[in-house]
């Protein structure tokens, strides 16, 4: 998709960036198989107080964030839903 920034509005652009891993700036290590899934901090912190505390609060995580108790496909669906 050549002009993803102009054609889909903000939501379409955010979805394209997530789906195509454009400029992701946070990495999660998800599930028992430790699958790497990347996302965008600004989207996560704007949509969730839990992600805000995790990524911007005084107890913010550095490096890949372990999320062992959820399956990767479910976590990916969560990211898609909030994007």
PDB file as gemmi writes it, atoms N, CA and C in Angstrom:
CRYST1    1.000    1.000    1.000  90.00  90.00  90.00 P 1                      
ATOM      1  N   UNK A   1       0.858  -1.176   0.000  1.00  0.00           N  
ATOM      2  CA  UNK A   1       0.000   0.000   0.000  1.00  0.00           C  
ATOM      3  C   UNK A   1       0.897   1.230   0.000  1.00  0.00           C  
ATOM      4  N   UNK A   2       0.903   1.955  -1.081  1.00  0.00           N  
ATOM      5  CA  UNK A   2       1.878   3.025  -1.298  1.00  0.00           C  
ATOM      6  C   UNK A   2       1.628   4.263  -0.444  1.00  0.00           C  
ATOM      7  N   UNK A   3       0.370   4.624  -0.221  1.00  0.00           N  
ATOM      8  CA  UNK A   3       0.099   5.883   0.475  1.00  0.00           C  
ATOM      9  C   UNK A   3      -0.726   5.652   1.737  1.00  0.00           C  
ATOM     10  N   UNK A   4      -0.239   4.781   2.611  1.00  0.00           N  
ATOM     11  CA  UNK A   4      -0.966   4.410   3.818  1.00  0.00           C  
ATOM     12  C   UNK A   4      -1.153   5.584   4.766  1.00  0.00           C  
ATOM     13  N   UNK A   5      -0.320   6.608   4.686  1.00  0.00           N  
ATOM     14  CA  UNK A   5      -0.446   7.755   5.585  1.00  0.00           C  
ATOM     15  C   UNK A   5      -1.624   8.646   5.212  1.00  0.00           C  
ATOM     16  N   UNK A   6      -1.978   8.704   3.946  1.00  0.00           N  
ATOM     17  CA  UNK A   6      -3.036   9.610   3.508  1.00  0.00           C  
ATOM     18  C   UNK A   6      -4.379   8.919   3.311  1.00  0.00           C  
ATOM     19  N   UNK A   7      -4.363   7.642   2.999  1.00  0.00           N  
ATOM     20  CA  UNK A   7      -5.593   6.980   2.566  1.00  0.00           C  
ATOM     21  C   UNK A   7      -6.512   6.487   3.677  1.00  0.00           C  
ATOM     22  N   UNK A   8      -5.990   6.143   4.835  1.00  0.00           N  
ATOM     23  CA  UNK A   8      -6.821   5.466   5.820  1.00  0.00           C  
ATOM     24  C   UNK A   8      -7.188   6.268   7.048  1.00  0.00           C  
ATOM     25  N   UNK A   9      -6.847   7.535   7.096  1.00  0.00           N  
ATOM     26  CA  UNK A   9      -7.088   8.308   8.301  1.00  0.00           C  
ATOM     27  C   UNK A   9      -6.169   7.846   9.421  1.00  0.00           C  
ATOM     28  N   UNK A  10      -6.377   8.381  10.599  1.00  0.00           N  
ATOM     29  CA  UNK A  10      -5.515   8.058  11.736  1.00  0.00           C  
ATOM     30  C   UNK A  10      -5.614   6.578  12.100  1.00  0.00           C  
ATOM     31  N   UNK A  11      -6.824   6.065  12.185  1.00  0.00           N  
ATOM     32  CA  UNK A  11      -6.991   4.658  12.566  1.00  0.00           C  
ATOM     33  C   UNK A  11      -6.378   3.716  11.536  1.00  0.00           C  
ATOM     34  N   UNK A  12      -6.589   4.015  10.275  1.00  0.00           N  
ATOM     35  CA  UNK A  12      -6.012   3.185   9.225  1.00  0.00           C  
ATOM     36  C   UNK A  12      -4.497   3.232   9.230  1.00  0.00           C  
ATOM     37  N   UNK A  13      -3.948   4.420   9.461  1.00  0.00           N  
ATOM     38  CA  UNK A  13      -2.492   4.561   9.522  1.00  0.00           C  
ATOM     39  C   UNK A  13      -1.918   3.803  10.710  1.00  0.00           C  
ATOM     40  N   UNK A  14      -2.572   3.931  11.865  1.00  0.00           N  
ATOM     41  CA  UNK A  14      -2.110   3.196  13.050  1.00  0.00           C  
ATOM     42  C   UNK A  14      -2.154   1.691  12.814  1.00  0.00           C  
ATOM     43  N   UNK A  15      -3.220   1.210  12.213  1.00  0.00           N  
ATOM     44  CA  UNK A  15      -3.356  -0.221  11.935  1.00  0.00           C  
ATOM     45  C   UNK A  15      -2.273  -0.678  10.961  1.00  0.00           C  
ATOM     46  N   UNK A  16      -2.035   0.098   9.913  1.00  0.00           N  
ATOM     47  CA  UNK A  16      -0.992  -0.247   8.941  1.00  0.00           C  
ATOM     48  C   UNK A  16       0.362  -0.333   9.633  1.00  0.00           C  
ATOM     49  N   UNK A  17       0.646   0.653  10.494  1.00  0.00           N  
ATOM     50  CA  UNK A  17       1.936   0.677  11.187  1.00  0.00           C  
ATOM     51  C   UNK A  17       2.100  -0.537  12.090  1.00  0.00           C  
ATOM     52  N   UNK A  18       1.041  -0.928  12.784  1.00  0.00           N  
ATOM     53  CA  UNK A  18       1.112  -2.115  13.639  1.00  0.00           C  
ATOM     54  C   UNK A  18       1.270  -3.382  12.797  1.00  0.00           C  
ATOM     55  N   UNK A  19       0.430  -3.529  11.792  1.00  0.00           N  
ATOM     56  CA  UNK A  19       0.457  -4.737  10.959  1.00  0.00           C  
ATOM     57  C   UNK A  19       1.789  -4.914  10.237  1.00  0.00           C  
ATOM     58  N   UNK A  20       2.416  -3.805   9.869  1.00  0.00           N  
ATOM     59  CA  UNK A  20       3.658  -3.859   9.098  1.00  0.00           C  
ATOM     60  C   UNK A  20       4.892  -3.511   9.926  1.00  0.00           C  
ATOM     61  N   UNK A  21       4.694  -3.387  11.250  1.00  0.00           N  
ATOM     62  CA  UNK A  21       5.801  -3.146  12.181  1.00  0.00           C  
ATOM     63  C   UNK A  21       6.610  -1.897  11.819  1.00  0.00           C  
ATOM     64  N   UNK A  22       5.920  -0.835  11.442  1.00  0.00           N  
ATOM     65  CA  UNK A  22       6.573   0.425  11.092  1.00  0.00           C  
ATOM     66  C   UNK A  22       6.870   1.198  12.371  1.00  0.00           C  
ATOM     67  N   UNK A  23       8.140   1.448  12.642  1.00  0.00           N  
ATOM     68  CA  UNK A  23       8.605   2.260  13.771  1.00  0.00           C  
ATOM     69  C   UNK A  23       8.080   1.814  15.135  1.00  0.00           C  
ATOM     70  N   UNK A  24       7.908   0.528  15.344  1.00  0.00           N  
ATOM     71  CA  UNK A  24       7.520   0.025  16.664  1.00  0.00           C  
ATOM     72  C   UNK A  24       8.628   0.357  17.663  1.00  0.00           C  
ATOM     73  N   UNK A  25       8.229   0.683  18.893  1.00  0.00           N  
ATOM     74  CA  UNK A  25       9.218   1.107  19.885  1.00  0.00           C  
ATOM     75  C   UNK A  25       9.099   0.395  21.231  1.00  0.00           C  
ATOM     76  N   UNK A  26       8.332  -0.676  21.273  1.00  0.00           N  
ATOM     77  CA  UNK A  26       8.263  -1.504  22.470  1.00  0.00           C  
ATOM     78  C   UNK A  26       8.117  -2.958  22.021  1.00  0.00           C  
ATOM     79  N   UNK A  27       8.769  -3.841  22.759  1.00  0.00           N  
ATOM     80  CA  UNK A  27       8.776  -5.257  22.408  1.00  0.00           C  
ATOM     81  C   UNK A  27       8.276  -6.078  23.587  1.00  0.00           C  
ATOM     82  N   UNK A  28       7.408  -7.029  23.285  1.00  0.00           N  
ATOM     83  CA  UNK A  28       6.879  -7.949  24.279  1.00  0.00           C  
ATOM     84  C   UNK A  28       7.350  -9.357  23.943  1.00  0.00           C  
ATOM     85  N   UNK A  29       7.604 -10.133  24.973  1.00  0.00           N  
ATOM     86  CA  UNK A  29       7.966 -11.540  24.849  1.00  0.00           C  
ATOM     87  C   UNK A  29       6.757 -12.312  25.385  1.00  0.00           C  
ATOM     88  N   UNK A  30       5.963 -12.898  24.486  1.00  0.00           N  
ATOM     89  CA  UNK A  30       4.607 -13.328  24.811  1.00  0.00           C  
ATOM     90  C   UNK A  30       4.454 -14.850  24.795  1.00  0.00           C  
ATOM     91  N   UNK A  31       3.722 -15.336  25.797  1.00  0.00           N  
ATOM     92  CA  UNK A  31       3.351 -16.743  25.862  1.00  0.00           C  
ATOM     93  C   UNK A  31       4.472 -17.648  26.321  1.00  0.00           C  
ATOM     94  N   UNK A  32       4.126 -18.911  26.436  1.00  0.00           N  
ATOM     95  CA  UNK A  32       5.098 -19.912  26.878  1.00  0.00           C  
ATOM     96  C   UNK A  32       6.225 -20.090  25.876  1.00  0.00           C  
ATOM     97  N   UNK A  33       5.936 -19.801  24.609  1.00  0.00           N  
ATOM     98  CA  UNK A  33       6.958 -19.941  23.576  1.00  0.00           C  
ATOM     99  C   UNK A  33       7.778 -18.669  23.384  1.00  0.00           C  
ATOM    100  N   UNK A  34       7.522 -17.641  24.204  1.00  0.00           N  
ATOM    101  CA  UNK A  34       8.285 -16.387  24.175  1.00  0.00           C  
ATOM    102  C   UNK A  34       8.330 -15.746  22.792  1.00  0.00           C  
ATOM    103  N   UNK A  35       7.177 -15.668  22.151  1.00  0.00           N  
ATOM    104  CA  UNK A  35       7.101 -15.039  20.831  1.00  0.00           C  
ATOM    105  C   UNK A  35       7.291 -13.530  20.968  1.00  0.00           C  
ATOM    106  N   UNK A  36       8.108 -12.958  20.108  1.00  0.00           N  
ATOM    107  CA  UNK A  36       8.359 -11.523  20.123  1.00  0.00           C  
ATOM    108  C   UNK A  36       7.253 -10.819  19.347  1.00  0.00           C  
ATOM    109  N   UNK A  37       6.617  -9.843  19.996  1.00  0.00           N  
ATOM    110  CA  UNK A  37       5.586  -9.018  19.371  1.00  0.00           C  
ATOM    111  C   UNK A  37       5.926  -7.566  19.676  1.00  0.00           C  
ATOM    112  N   UNK A  38       5.957  -6.745  18.646  1.00  0.00           N  
ATOM    113  CA  UNK A  38       6.290  -5.331  18.814  1.00  0.00           C  
ATOM    114  C   UNK A  38       5.047  -4.470  18.652  1.00  0.00           C  
ATOM    115  N   UNK A  39       5.102  -3.265  19.235  1.00  0.00           N  
ATOM    116  CA  UNK A  39       3.965  -2.349  19.191  1.00  0.00           C  
ATOM    117  C   UNK A  39       4.473  -0.914  19.332  1.00  0.00           C  
ATOM    118  N   UNK A  40       3.522   0.002  19.488  1.00  0.00           N  
ATOM    119  CA  UNK A  40       3.825   1.428  19.611  1.00  0.00           C  
ATOM    120  C   UNK A  40       3.400   1.927  20.995  1.00  0.00           C  
ATOM    121  N   UNK A  41       4.355   2.458  21.724  1.00  0.00           N  
ATOM    122  CA  UNK A  41       4.071   2.936  23.080  1.00  0.00           C  
ATOM    123  C   UNK A  41       2.949   3.961  23.106  1.00  0.00           C  
ATOM    124  N   UNK A  42       2.989   4.928  22.178  1.00  0.00           N  
ATOM    125  CA  UNK A  42       2.003   6.008  22.234  1.00  0.00           C  
ATOM    126  C   UNK A  42       0.576   5.479  22.130  1.00  0.00           C  
ATOM    127  N   UNK A  43       0.361   4.438  21.334  1.00  0.00           N  
ATOM    128  CA  UNK A  43      -0.975   3.862  21.220  1.00  0.00           C  
ATOM    129  C   UNK A  43      -1.350   3.164  22.521  1.00  0.00           C  
ATOM    130  N   UNK A  44      -0.436   2.379  23.060  1.00  0.00           N  
ATOM    131  CA  UNK A  44      -0.721   1.628  24.280  1.00  0.00           C  
ATOM    132  C   UNK A  44      -1.003   2.544  25.462  1.00  0.00           C  
ATOM    133  N   UNK A  45      -0.171   3.571  25.656  1.00  0.00           N  
ATOM    134  CA  UNK A  45      -0.371   4.449  26.818  1.00  0.00           C  
ATOM    135  C   UNK A  45      -1.601   5.329  26.656  1.00  0.00           C  
ATOM    136  N   UNK A  46      -2.005   5.605  25.423  1.00  0.00           N  
ATOM    137  CA  UNK A  46      -3.195   6.432  25.219  1.00  0.00           C  
ATOM    138  C   UNK A  46      -4.482   5.656  25.447  1.00  0.00           C  
ATOM    139  N   UNK A  47      -4.408   4.329  25.424  1.00  0.00           N  
ATOM    140  CA  UNK A  47      -5.607   3.507  25.523  1.00  0.00           C  
ATOM    141  C   UNK A  47      -5.730   2.710  26.815  1.00  0.00           C  
ATOM    142  N   UNK A  48      -4.678   2.678  27.643  1.00  0.00           N  
ATOM    143  CA  UNK A  48      -4.719   1.804  28.812  1.00  0.00           C  
ATOM    144  C   UNK A  48      -3.887   2.362  29.961  1.00  0.00           C  
ATOM    145  N   UNK A  49      -4.508   2.496  31.127  1.00  0.00           N  
ATOM    146  CA  UNK A  49      -3.774   2.956  32.310  1.00  0.00           C  
ATOM    147  C   UNK A  49      -2.742   1.915  32.751  1.00  0.00           C  
ATOM    148  N   UNK A  50      -3.015   0.651  32.501  1.00  0.00           N  
ATOM    149  CA  UNK A  50      -2.057  -0.404  32.839  1.00  0.00           C  
ATOM    150  C   UNK A  50      -0.811  -0.273  31.969  1.00  0.00           C  
ATOM    151  N   UNK A  51      -1.013  -0.099  30.666  1.00  0.00           N  
ATOM    152  CA  UNK A  51       0.141   0.096  29.786  1.00  0.00           C  
ATOM    153  C   UNK A  51       0.858   1.403  30.115  1.00  0.00           C  
ATOM    154  N   UNK A  52       0.115   2.437  30.503  1.00  0.00           N  
ATOM    155  CA  UNK A  52       0.759   3.698  30.881  1.00  0.00           C  
ATOM    156  C   UNK A  52       1.706   3.471  32.061  1.00  0.00           C  
ATOM    157  N   UNK A  53       1.218   2.805  33.091  1.00  0.00           N  
ATOM    158  CA  UNK A  53       2.060   2.535  34.263  1.00  0.00           C  
ATOM    159  C   UNK A  53       3.257   1.669  33.889  1.00  0.00           C  
ATOM    160  N   UNK A  54       3.033   0.717  33.015  1.00  0.00           N  
ATOM    161  CA  UNK A  54       4.078  -0.210  32.608  1.00  0.00           C  
ATOM    162  C   UNK A  54       5.157   0.475  31.759  1.00  0.00           C  
ATOM    163  N   UNK A  55       4.742   1.450  30.938  1.00  0.00           N  
ATOM    164  CA  UNK A  55       5.654   2.045  29.962  1.00  0.00           C  
ATOM    165  C   UNK A  55       6.115   3.460  30.291  1.00  0.00           C  
ATOM    166  N   UNK A  56       5.363   4.184  31.121  1.00  0.00           N  
ATOM    167  CA  UNK A  56       5.701   5.575  31.409  1.00  0.00           C  
ATOM    168  C   UNK A  56       5.738   5.926  32.892  1.00  0.00           C  
ATOM    169  N   UNK A  57       5.154   5.103  33.715  1.00  0.00           N  
ATOM    170  CA  UNK A  57       5.070   5.389  35.137  1.00  0.00           C  
ATOM    171  C   UNK A  57       6.387   5.149  35.857  1.00  0.00           C  
ATOM    172  N   UNK A  58       6.386   5.333  37.176  1.00  0.00           N  
ATOM    173  CA  UNK A  58       7.611   5.183  37.959  1.00  0.00           C  
ATOM    174  C   UNK A  58       8.174   3.758  37.959  1.00  0.00           C  
ATOM    175  N   UNK A  59       7.356   2.787  37.626  1.00  0.00           N  
ATOM    176  CA  UNK A  59       7.809   1.394  37.589  1.00  0.00           C  
ATOM    177  C   UNK A  59       7.962   0.889  36.159  1.00  0.00           C  
ATOM    178  N   UNK A  60       8.229   1.814  35.242  1.00  0.00           N  
ATOM    179  CA  UNK A  60       8.265   1.433  33.831  1.00  0.00           C  
ATOM    180  C   UNK A  60       9.300   0.359  33.537  1.00  0.00           C  
ATOM    181  N   UNK A  61       8.936  -0.486  32.617  1.00  0.00           N  
ATOM    182  CA  UNK A  61       9.783  -1.592  32.184  1.00  0.00           C  
ATOM    183  C   UNK A  61      10.825  -1.086  31.186  1.00  0.00           C  
ATOM    184  N   UNK A  62      11.970  -1.730  31.167  1.00  0.00           N  
ATOM    185  CA  UNK A  62      12.967  -1.461  30.135  1.00  0.00           C  
ATOM    186  C   UNK A  62      13.289  -2.778  29.444  1.00  0.00           C  
ATOM    187  N   UNK A  63      13.588  -2.715  28.187  1.00  0.00           N  
ATOM    188  CA  UNK A  63      13.860  -3.938  27.441  1.00  0.00           C  
ATOM    189  C   UNK A  63      12.578  -4.667  27.107  1.00  0.00           C  
ATOM    190  N   UNK A  64      12.693  -5.859  26.554  1.00  0.00           N  
ATOM    191  CA  UNK A  64      11.497  -6.639  26.227  1.00  0.00           C  
ATOM    192  C   UNK A  64      10.670  -6.923  27.483  1.00  0.00           C  
ATOM    193  N   UNK A  65       9.373  -6.805  27.348  1.00  0.00           N  
ATOM    194  CA  UNK A  65       8.458  -6.999  28.470  1.00  0.00           C  
ATOM    195  C   UNK A  65       7.885  -8.411  28.386  1.00  0.00           C  
ATOM    196  N   UNK A  66       8.090  -9.176  29.441  1.00  0.00           N  
ATOM    197  CA  UNK A  66       7.589 -10.549  29.484  1.00  0.00           C  
ATOM    198  C   UNK A  66       6.101 -10.570  29.790  1.00  0.00           C  
ATOM    199  N   UNK A  67       5.343 -11.275  28.956  1.00  0.00           N  
ATOM    200  CA  UNK A  67       3.913 -11.492  29.161  1.00  0.00           C  
ATOM    201  C   UNK A  67       3.666 -12.990  28.954  1.00  0.00           C  
ATOM    202  N   UNK A  68       4.018 -13.807  29.960  1.00  0.00           N  
ATOM    203  CA  UNK A  68       3.980 -15.258  29.777  1.00  0.00           C  
ATOM    204  C   UNK A  68       2.590 -15.885  29.884  1.00  0.00           C  
ATOM    205  N   UNK A  69       1.633 -15.157  30.446  1.00  0.00           N  
ATOM    206  CA  UNK A  69       0.346 -15.767  30.774  1.00  0.00           C  
ATOM    207  C   UNK A  69      -0.752 -15.520  29.743  1.00  0.00           C  
ATOM    208  N   UNK A  70      -0.387 -15.159  28.521  1.00  0.00           N  
ATOM    209  CA  UNK A  70      -1.370 -14.964  27.457  1.00  0.00           C  
ATOM    210  C   UNK A  70      -0.785 -15.537  26.164  1.00  0.00           C  
ATOM    211  N   UNK A  71      -1.629 -16.111  25.363  1.00  0.00           N  
ATOM    212  CA  UNK A  71      -1.170 -16.674  24.089  1.00  0.00           C  
ATOM    213  C   UNK A  71      -0.874 -15.543  23.102  1.00  0.00           C  
ATOM    214  N   UNK A  72       0.140 -15.718  22.267  1.00  0.00           N  
ATOM    215  CA  UNK A  72       0.525 -14.662  21.327  1.00  0.00           C  
ATOM    216  C   UNK A  72      -0.609 -14.186  20.416  1.00  0.00           C  
ATOM    217  N   UNK A  73      -1.446 -15.097  19.921  1.00  0.00           N  
ATOM    218  CA  UNK A  73      -2.527 -14.666  19.031  1.00  0.00           C  
ATOM    219  C   UNK A  73      -3.550 -13.810  19.770  1.00  0.00           C  
ATOM    220  N   UNK A  74      -3.791 -14.098  21.030  1.00  0.00           N  
ATOM    221  CA  UNK A  74      -4.720 -13.298  21.829  1.00  0.00           C  
ATOM    222  C   UNK A  74      -4.117 -11.921  22.110  1.00  0.00           C  
ATOM    223  N   UNK A  75      -2.832 -11.873  22.425  1.00  0.00           N  
ATOM    224  CA  UNK A  75      -2.162 -10.595  22.665  1.00  0.00           C  
ATOM    225  C   UNK A  75      -2.170  -9.749  21.395  1.00  0.00           C  
ATOM    226  N   UNK A  76      -1.941 -10.373  20.248  1.00  0.00           N  
ATOM    227  CA  UNK A  76      -1.974  -9.643  18.972  1.00  0.00           C  
ATOM    228  C   UNK A  76      -3.372  -9.090  18.711  1.00  0.00           C  
ATOM    229  N   UNK A  77      -4.402  -9.854  19.037  1.00  0.00           N  
ATOM    230  CA  UNK A  77      -5.776  -9.372  18.888  1.00  0.00           C  
ATOM    231  C   UNK A  77      -6.030  -8.171  19.787  1.00  0.00           C  
ATOM    232  N   UNK A  78      -5.501  -8.196  21.007  1.00  0.00           N  
ATOM    233  CA  UNK A  78      -5.625  -7.061  21.917  1.00  0.00           C  
ATOM    234  C   UNK A  78      -4.987  -5.820  21.303  1.00  0.00           C  
ATOM    235  N   UNK A  79      -3.776  -5.963  20.785  1.00  0.00           N  
ATOM    236  CA  UNK A  79      -3.091  -4.825  20.166  1.00  0.00           C  
ATOM    237  C   UNK A  79      -3.887  -4.282  18.982  1.00  0.00           C  
ATOM    238  N   UNK A  80      -4.418  -5.173  18.175  1.00  0.00           N  
ATOM    239  CA  UNK A  80      -5.215  -4.750  17.023  1.00  0.00           C  
ATOM    240  C   UNK A  80      -6.464  -4.017  17.485  1.00  0.00           C  
ATOM    241  N   UNK A  81      -7.115  -4.516  18.512  1.00  0.00           N  
ATOM    242  CA  UNK A  81      -8.339  -3.897  19.020  1.00  0.00           C  
ATOM    243  C   UNK A  81      -8.095  -2.480  19.536  1.00  0.00           C  
ATOM    244  N   UNK A  82      -7.013  -2.271  20.269  1.00  0.00           N  
ATOM    245  CA  UNK A  82      -6.797  -0.949  20.859  1.00  0.00           C  
ATOM    246  C   UNK A  82      -6.106   0.023  19.913  1.00  0.00           C  
ATOM    247  N   UNK A  83      -5.656  -0.447  18.765  1.00  0.00           N  
ATOM    248  CA  UNK A  83      -4.975   0.451  17.812  1.00  0.00           C  
ATOM    249  C   UNK A  83      -5.954   1.254  16.994  1.00  0.00           C  
TER     250      UNK A  83                                                      
END                                                                             
